[in-house]
């Protein structure tokens, strides 16, 4: 089975919400398609932890700062047989860019899910040049982009 790392950079898995439902659906259905999912999410604790989520690996890092993201991703890319990295939430921030860049440096396939909220976050960035630069970098570093609706697809630049 190919291992796919699902990344959630905005919310802790212990909280309830839409992203947790999406990850639960992915973790439940991906094995039937030949993928072994694992999840990287924020931790409520001040330490990095490894747990399970629906009997699949759950790697948790405290807060989202670039150093934690870099060290956690390098550890996982070296020590786990990950073939694809897919960012479910947190795509448009610096953390998303760092994860995509590291995955590409390790020659992994990449994917992002784009929801209208992610695009609103992107539009909140001051300055059209910086917005375009971030979005261009995301598109360049991503092999596949998934959207949840036609309306969201219509919002993409």
N, C-alpha and C positions, 0 to 999 in steps of 0.2 A: 504494500500500500504506500502511496505517496503521502508524505506528511505535509499538511497545510497549517500555517500559523495564522490564527485569526487575532487581530490586534484591536483593542479598545482603549483609547487614550484619554477619554473624558470622564468615564464613570467607573466606580468600583463595581465588581460583579455582585457584591452583597446587596446592592440597592436594586430596587425593581424599576423597570421601565422598558421602553421600546428596544433599546440596544440589547438588553439582556434577553429579550424574547427572540430577537434576530439571531443572536449567538446560540441560544438554545436550539433554534431550528436548524442552524448550520451543523452544530455538533451532533444532532440527532440524525440528520439526513445524509451528510457527507460520507459516512462509512459505506452506505449502500452504493455509492458512486465510485468506490475504490480509494477514498481519501481517509487518512488518519488525522483528525483535527486536534489541535492543541490551541490554547487560548493564552494570550498575554494581555493582562489588564492591570489597572491600578489596585493597590492594596490599601486597606484602611490602617494597617500597621506601619510602623516606621522601619520595617525590615523587608527584604526580598523574601518571598516564600514560594514554595512549590506545593500545590495541592492538587485535587482533582475536581473536575466539574462534569457531572454526568459520566463519571468513570473515564474521562479524558484528561490529559495533563493541563493544569492551570498554573501558569507562571504569573506571579504578581510582583509589581515593583511599587515602591512608595513614591507617591507624588509623581508629577511628570516634569522632570527637569532633564535637560539634554544629557547630562552626565549619566544619570540612571538609565536613560533610554539607550545610550551608546553601549554602556557596559553590559546591560541585560541582553541587548540584541547580539552583540559580538559573542557573548557566552552561548546563547541559543544557536546561533548560526554555526559555531564551531562544534558544539557538543551534541546537537540534535540533527537528525537526518531530514531537515526541512527542505522541501522542494519548491514551496510557494509561500509567499507572505502576502496576506490580504488584510488591509486596514479597513475595519468595519466602521470605526468612529474615531475622529481626531485627524482626519486626512489633511485638512487645510492648514494646520499649524506647523511650527518648526519641527515638532516631534515626528509628524507624519513624513516630512521631507527627509529627516535624518534616517528614519526606518527604511524608506524606499531607497535612499542612497546606499545604505549598508547592505541591503538585500541585493542590489545590483552589483556592488563590489564583490559580494560572495557568489555572484552569478545565479541568483535565484529568480524565479518568475515572480512578478508582483501584480497586485490588483488592489483597487480601491473601490469602496462603495461611496457614492455621492448621494446625499440627501439634501433636501432644500435647506435644512438648518446649517449644513456645512457650507453651502453657497452664501448664506446670510453671514456666516462668520467670515468668509473670504471678502465679502463686500464691505465689512466693517473695518477692514485694514485701510489705514489712511494712505492716500496716494494711488492713483490708477497705475502708475509704473510698477510699484511694489506688488500690487494685486496681480498684474499681468505676469510679472516675473515669477511669483509663487505658483500661479496656475500653470505657466509654461513648464516650470521645473517638475510639477506633479505629473503633467501629461508626458513629459520626456522620460521620466523614471518609471512609468506605469505601463505594464503590458496590457491590462484589461481594466476598463472602467465600467462599473455596474451602477445603474440608477434604479430608483424604486418606482418611478412613474414617467409617463410621457411629459407631464408638466415639469418635472425636475430636469429631464433631458432638454427641454426647451429653454431652461435657465442657463445651461452651460454656454460659455462664450464661444 
